[in-house]
């Protein structure tokens, strides 16, 4: 809350920019803020689409696209061995 009281505070300013990528000029800052808003809105649309997809298909997005939600080696193991895993006694 102390950060909000400072004179150089604006919404979204967390004071963390280790790579120095935030523009110094006013026009660049406004452009970066607009890009951030658009990115957030796109993310909200995407998560709504995920929820709608799960509702319609009755299959979770995590189950339908495991490559995005599981470790890569586990997914490749499951794909490579789907239907071809031999029992231990063979």
N, C-alpha and C positions, 0 to 999 in steps of 0.2 A: 504494500500500500504506500510505502514511502516513495517508491518510484513514480507513482501517479501524481504525487505532489510536486515533483521537480518541474522546472520550467521547460526543459527540453523533451518532456514525455509526450508521446503520441500513441494511440492504440496500436498494439502489435510490436512496440519497441521493448524487447526483452533485454536489451543491452548485451546481446551475444552475437558477435559477428567475427569469428576467429579468422576467416579468410579475407575479410575486408571487401566483401562483394556488394555491400549495400552502397548505392550511389551517394555521392556527396552533394550533388546539385539538386535543387528543388524539383525540376521536371523529371529527373531520373527516379527520385524517391516516389513521386506520385505514380509513375509508370510501374515501379516495383510493387507498390501497394495495390494497384489495380490488378496486376498479374496474380498477386496473392489472393485477392478476393475471388477472381475468376477460378483459380485453382480450387479454392474451398467450395465454391458452388458446384463445380464439376464433380468433386468428391461426394457431395451430398446427393447429386443426381445418380451417381454410380451406386451408392449404397442403397438408394431407393430401388434401383433396377435390380440389384442382387436380391432384395427382399421380395420383390414382385416375381422374380424368376423362381425363387424357392416356393412361393405360394402356388404358382401355376403348375410347376413340374413336380412338386412334392418331393424333390431331391435337394439336399443342401448344396450350396455352391462349393463348399469345402469338399464334399464327396464327388462332385462333378468335375472339378478342376483341381485335383490333388497336387499337381506340379507347383502350384502357387502357394500351397499351405503346408506341405510336408517337406522334409529334407530331400534334396535332389537324389542322393544315392538310394534312399528308400523307395522313391517313385520309380527310378530306373530298375531297381531290383524287382519291384512288383510288375512292371511292364514286361521285363525280360522273361520273367518266370510265370506269367499268367497262363495257367493251363498246362504247364510243362514241369511242374515240380514233382519229382519222383518220391515215393514213400521211402522211409529210412531203411526198410528191409530189402530193397532191390539192389 
